[in-house]
């Protein structure tokens, strides 16, 4: 860990973070429903909007921007599936998460704890949403608005408490990274398998979410 700072200017707990491809800024969602931008040099938060709908208290949130629609996907571990315009706080409640009728996990109750879109760059023409289930499985959510889940494969570690993000190279390539405990894993999006890549030191407490910053930042 090279640097840490406290996010200031918020009241409440941060539920999740992500970089918005449209403007390259780091956004955070607070349990109060506030959406803020975070200054990467100082940690100071500036409120952008207030969500008109928010997750229930105590529900783990998944937060990630759809780079094509420029909308923030907010998923609750209870299955709630929201799509938000962070500029004005308007929220559409999409279909609750459910496994496809033909999926091996069709009888299971979804427990999504993290997720990310591919091709997360400004001007992206297509994208796909991948989720992490607490059972330790990589899922694909398609269509995202319908909340339909299909199993990709087992991660090889517990999904409980996982933090996940996908970085795009701008040329169609995507690399998926997952943090579980003090270990960073690279995740194969075709098989779901996670491979340990590094130990993370210098972090106190549990990591709630990760956001990979583009190299230009």
C-alpha positions in Angstrom: 0.0 0.0 0.0 1.6 3.3 -1.2 -0.8 5.8 0.2 -4.0 6.1 2.3 -6.2 9.0 3.2 -9.5 9.5 4.9 -12.5 10.6 2.8 -13.7 13.9 4.3 -16.8 15.9 3.7 -19.3 13.0 4.0 -21.8 11.9 6.7 -22.1 8.2 6.9 -20.4 5.1 5.6 -19.1 4.6 2.0 -20.8 1.6 0.4 -18.8 1.5 -2.8 -16.5 3.3 -5.2 -15.9 3.4 -9.0 -14.2 5.5 -11.7 -16.8 7.0 -14.1 -15.5 6.6 -17.6 -17.3 9.6 -18.9 -15.2 12.1 -16.8 -12.4 10.0 -15.2 -13.4 11.0 -11.7 -13.7 8.7 -8.7 -17.2 8.4 -7.3 -18.4 7.0 -4.0 -21.9 6.1 -2.8 -22.7 6.8 0.8 -25.2 4.9 2.9 -27.2 8.2 3.2 -27.9 8.0 -0.5 -25.4 10.7 -1.4 -23.2 10.3 -4.5 -19.9 12.1 -4.2 -16.8 12.7 -6.2 -13.5 12.2 -4.3 -10.4 14.3 -4.8 -7.6 11.7 -5.3 -5.0 14.2 -3.9 -6.8 15.1 -0.7 -9.6 12.7 -0.1 -12.1 15.6 0.0 -15.6 14.6 -1.2 -18.0 16.8 -3.1 -21.6 15.9 -3.3 -22.8 15.3 -6.9 -26.4 14.2 -6.2 -28.7 12.4 -3.7 -30.2 9.1 -4.9 -34.0 9.1 -4.8 -33.9 5.3 -4.0 -31.3 3.6 -1.9 -30.5 0.1 -0.6 -31.8 -1.0 2.7 -29.6 -0.5 5.8 -27.1 -3.3 6.3 -27.2 -4.6 2.7 -23.8 -4.9 1.0 -23.6 -2.8 -2.1 -22.1 -3.4 -5.5 -21.3 -0.1 -7.3 -20.0 0.1 -10.9 -20.5 2.4 -13.9 -21.9 1.1 -17.2 -19.5 2.8 -19.7 -22.0 2.6 -22.6 -25.1 4.0 -20.9 -23.2 6.2 -18.4 -25.4 4.9 -15.6 -24.3 3.7 -12.2 -25.3 0.1 -11.5 -26.1 -0.4 -7.8 -26.8 -4.0 -6.7 -27.7 -5.1 -3.2 -26.7 -8.4 -1.6 -30.5 -8.9 -1.1 -31.0 -8.9 -4.9 -32.1 -5.4 -5.5 -30.9 -4.1 -8.9 -30.8 -0.3 -9.4 -29.7 1.9 -12.3 -28.9 5.5 -11.3 -28.1 8.8 -13.1 -25.5 10.3 -10.8 -26.0 13.8 -12.3 -29.5 14.2 -10.9 -30.0 11.2 -8.5 -32.8 9.7 -10.6 -33.0 5.9 -10.1 -34.7 3.1 -12.0 -35.4 -0.1 -10.2 -34.7 -2.9 -12.6 -35.5 -6.6 -12.2 -34.3 -8.3 -9.0 -31.4 -10.7 -9.4 -32.4 -14.2 -10.4 -30.7 -17.2 -11.8 -31.6 -18.3 -15.4 -34.0 -21.2 -15.4 -31.4 -23.3 -17.1 -28.5 -22.4 -14.8 -26.9 -24.9 -12.5 -27.6 -22.5 -9.6 -31.3 -21.9 -10.6 -32.6 -23.1 -7.2 -30.1 -20.9 -5.2 -30.8 -17.4 -3.9 -28.3 -14.9 -5.4 -25.9 -13.3 -3.0 -24.0 -10.9 -5.1 -21.4 -9.0 -3.1 -19.3 -7.3 -5.9 -19.4 -6.7 -9.7 -17.9 -4.8 -12.6 -18.5 -3.9 -16.2 -16.0 -4.7 -19.0 -14.7 -2.1 -21.5 -14.8 0.6 -18.9 -13.5 3.4 -21.1 -15.1 6.6 -22.4 -16.9 6.0 -25.7 -17.3 2.2 -25.2 -19.7 0.7 -27.7 -20.4 -2.6 -25.8 -20.0 -3.9 -22.3 -20.8 -6.9 -20.1 -21.5 -7.1 -16.4 -19.8 -9.7 -14.2 -20.7 -10.3 -10.6 -19.2 -12.1 -7.6 -21.5 -14.3 -5.6 -20.8 -14.9 -1.9 -20.6 -18.6 -2.5 -17.4 -18.1 -4.4 -18.7 -18.1 -8.0 -18.2 -15.7 -10.9 -21.5 -14.8 -12.6 -22.5 -13.0 -15.7 -25.5 -10.7 -15.4 -27.3 -10.4 -18.8 -29.2 -8.5 -19.5 -28.1 -6.3 -16.6 -31.5 -4.6 -16.4 -33.3 -7.9 -16.1 -31.0 -9.2 -13.4 -30.6 -12.6 -15.0 -27.6 -14.5 -13.7 -25.6 -17.3 -15.3 -22.7 -19.2 -13.8 -19.3 -18.7 -15.3 -17.3 -20.8 -12.8 -15.9 -21.2 -9.4 -13.3 -18.7 -8.2 -11.4 -21.1 -6.0 -11.8 -18.9 -2.9 -14.6 -17.5 -0.7 -16.6 -14.7 -2.3 -17.7 -13.4 1.1 -16.2 -9.9 1.6 -14.7 -9.8 -2.0 -13.9 -6.5 -3.7 -13.8 -6.6 -7.5 -13.1 -4.5 -10.5 -12.2 -4.8 -14.2 -9.7 -2.6 -16.0 -9.9 -2.2 -19.8 -7.0 -1.5 -22.1 -9.2 0.5 -24.6 -8.5 -2.1 -27.4 -11.1 -4.7 -26.3 -8.9 -6.3 -23.6 -10.0 -6.6 -20.0 -8.3 -7.7 -16.9 -10.4 -8.6 -13.8 -9.0 -8.3 -10.3 -10.5 -9.4 -7.0 -9.3 -8.7 -3.4 -10.2 -11.2 -0.7 -8.7 -10.9 2.7 -5.1 -9.6 2.2 -4.7 -11.3 -1.3 -5.2 -9.8 -4.7 -6.3 -12.3 -7.4 -6.5 -12.1 -11.2 -9.8 -13.6 -12.4 -10.3 -15.4 -15.7 -13.6 -14.0 -17.1 -14.0 -17.1 -19.2 -13.6 -19.7 -16.5 -14.1 -17.8 -13.2 -10.8 -19.1 -11.8 -8.9 -16.8 -9.6 -5.1 -16.9 -9.4 -3.3 -15.2 -6.5 -1.1 -12.3 -7.8 0.0 -10.4 -4.7 -0.3 -9.9 -1.0 -1.6 -6.5 0.1 0.1 -5.0 3.2 -0.6 -1.8 5.1 -4.4 -2.0 5.1 -6.2 -1.9 8.4 -9.7 -3.4 8.5 -11.8 -4.9 5.7 -11.6 -3.6 2.2 -15.2 -2.8 1.1 -14.5 -2.1 -2.6 -11.7 -1.4 -5.1 -11.6 0.9 -8.1 -8.7 0.6 -10.6 -7.5 3.9 -11.8 -6.6 4.3 -15.5 -2.9 4.8 -16.0 -3.5 8.3 -17.4 -4.7 9.3 -13.9 
